Amino acid sequence: MKTSVLVTGATGFLGEHLCRALVEAEHIVRGLSRSRSAVLDDLGVESVRGDVLSGDELDRAIDGVSAVFHLAGAVSRDPDDAQRMMRLHVDGTRRVLERMAAAGVRRMILASTSGTIGVSKSEEILDETAPYAEELVAGWPYYASKIYQERLAFEHGERLGIEVVAVNPSLLLGPGDRRLSSTGDVRKFLKRQIPTIPEGGINFVDARDAAAATAAALDKGRSGERYLLGGPNWTMKEFFARLGRVANVAPPRLKLPASWNKLGASLVEELYRWRGKEPPVDRISVEMAECYWWIDSRKAAEELGFVSRDPQLTLVDTVSYLRQGVDHEL
């Protein structure tokens, strides 16, 4: 049955793939974003230019829809962006929920991240029963803000009588990341800017598979539940080795103690920022890479029909996109 839905953050990496999945499922799709997208225009998505934090555009975008996919957000590892991300993720989500309630829209699919619960310092594979990783991510502004966002969405949504379902994808890879919000580290690898092998472990998911599961959550997701969406659980060493074979780039061979990596990253970051330049490596990225982001997606497979494609194909498509579609220097 055709349903009219709104996607906030429609021009983002996941947003464009989600809009395609929704259109293919014959939903009527409206997108709210601050910029236009040729991809969405080609799909026939109705575009509303606006912001979730201010203006009347949000009300116009919500008017007449049956559900909202809330993807609007920002990704940054810069501590200076903490306040901006907290405002966008928390205050923005509160405003969307309140405008939904005023318009009588009673269902939200929230795009969160596996990093709210699926990260540890040991080789654990975590599922939806894991608690919020508040202590571990406290110094990582993006993940800290997403924990607050999730909590606010579930609690405020319940007060307002809105069903909230959260989908929590791991690192999104694949084609279409025009802003390099998720594939930036792969680009650094291709440019040989990653000097050492971190100790930790990674999980990634193809953005197209995450989009399909997010679309399925409209009808199949249970209110008040979250669904982890992930692919393989690899050590960083295995990830770089596989990525190196796909890209024909030798992976880094040097392996240093975590304390050395963090000290070196901190010094480099401070030097580059003092010179007014973007550092090639930063402390937070190194700290994150020393952790294990391993998750179990069986709940999403059973309830949403989530299927993760061969991760090798995702790596091939990611490298091809970065080399041909974004950066011809790679």
Secondary structure, DSSP 4 states (H G I P E B T S, - for coil): ---EEEEETTTSHHHHHHHHHHHHTT-EEEEEESS--HHHHHHTPEEEE--SSSSSHHHHHHTT-SEEEE--------GGGHHHHHIIIIIHHHHHHHHHHHHT--EEEEE--GGGTS-BSSS--B-TTSPP-HHHHTT-HHHHHHHHHHHHHHHHHHHHT-EEEEEEE-EEESS--TT-TTTHHHHHHHTT---B--SSEEEEEEHHHHHHHHHHHHHHPPTT-EEEE---EEEHHHHHHHHHHHHT-PPP-B---HHHHHHHHHHHHHHHHHTT---SS-HHHHHHHTSB--B--HHHHHHH---PPPHHHHHHHHHHHIIIII-TT-
